[in-house]
Amino acid sequence: RRRVEPVRRFQSTYVTGNGDAVDGRTRVVALIYVGEHTGSSVAPLVQLHDGTSGGGVLLYANNNPNSYDTSVYGGGTNTLDLPSEGVLFPDGVYATLDANIVGACIVFEGGKAA
């Protein structure tokens, strides 16, 4: 007998600054973010917290944090692929974006966009 896998229902939300991104228990399965080339020596950084800004950082994304080269990094779209089961956020997702992040698309299942 062939096992039938349940259909997974993904949603997405786009954030352009700090704040609630997803309400309720959810799994983040992908993160796509756009960095702006500012000439700064600081790598674009996106942090996803569990529930609130004071919640633990469960997902941290930046470009090459150890040797950031603004001639290579900083502009354009970046994709962070995650394992198929995603990263569990028991209390929802709060996003923190650095000033040189234009926006971030969070792909998730469960919960609802804030």
C-alpha positions in Angstrom: 0.0 0.0 0.0 1.2 3.5 -0.8 1.2 6.0 2.0 -0.5 9.3 1.1 1.2 12.3 2.6 -1.1 15.1 4.0 -1.2 18.3 2.0 0.8 21.0 3.7 -0.7 24.5 3.6 1.9 27.2 3.4 1.3 30.9 3.9 3.6 33.9 3.6 3.9 37.4 5.0 6.1 40.3 4.0 7.6 42.6 6.7 9.5 45.9 6.2 10.4 46.6 9.8 10.4 45.4 13.3 7.2 43.9 14.6 4.9 40.9 14.9 5.0 38.8 11.7 3.0 35.7 12.6 0.5 35.1 15.4 0.2 31.7 17.0 2.2 28.5 16.9 3.9 28.2 13.5 6.7 26.6 11.6 8.9 28.9 9.5 9.9 26.9 6.4 11.7 29.6 4.3 13.0 33.2 4.6 13.6 35.5 1.6 15.0 38.9 2.4 16.3 41.9 0.4 19.4 43.7 1.5 20.3 47.2 0.5 23.9 48.0 -0.5 24.8 50.8 1.8 28.5 50.8 1.7 28.5 49.8 5.4 30.8 47.2 6.8 27.8 45.6 8.6 26.2 42.6 7.1 22.4 42.8 6.6 20.8 41.0 9.5 17.3 39.5 10.0 16.4 37.9 13.4 13.1 36.0 14.0 12.2 35.8 17.7 9.8 33.5 19.4 6.6 35.6 20.1 8.0 39.0 21.1 11.1 41.1 20.8 12.2 39.7 24.1 11.7 36.2 23.0 14.6 34.0 22.1 16.1 34.3 18.6 15.2 31.1 16.9 16.3 32.1 13.4 19.2 34.4 12.5 20.2 35.3 9.0 22.9 37.5 7.7 25.5 37.4 4.9 28.9 36.1 5.7 29.2 37.6 9.2 32.9 36.9 9.6 34.3 38.7 6.6 31.7 41.0 5.2 32.6 42.5 1.8 30.2 45.2 0.7 31.3 44.9 -2.9 29.9 41.4 -2.9 27.2 41.3 -0.2 24.6 43.8 0.9 22.5 44.2 -2.2 19.9 41.9 -3.7 17.8 39.1 -2.7 18.9 36.4 -0.2 17.2 33.1 0.4 17.6 31.0 3.6 16.4 27.5 3.0 15.4 25.5 6.0 14.9 21.8 6.7 11.5 20.5 5.4 10.0 20.4 8.9 10.9 24.1 9.3 11.7 25.9 12.6 9.1 25.8 15.3 8.0 29.1 16.8 5.7 28.1 19.7 4.4 31.6 20.4 4.4 33.2 17.0 7.1 35.2 15.1 8.4 38.7 15.9 10.8 40.0 13.2 13.8 42.3 13.8 15.3 43.8 10.6 18.4 45.9 10.4 18.1 49.3 8.7 19.8 48.0 5.6 17.1 45.3 5.1 14.5 46.4 2.6 12.0 43.7 3.6 11.6 40.0 4.3 9.2 37.4 3.1 8.5 34.7 5.8 7.0 31.4 4.5 5.2 29.5 7.2 2.6 26.9 8.1 0.2 27.2 11.0 -0.6 30.4 12.7 -1.7 33.5 10.7 -0.1 36.6 9.4 -0.1 39.4 12.0 
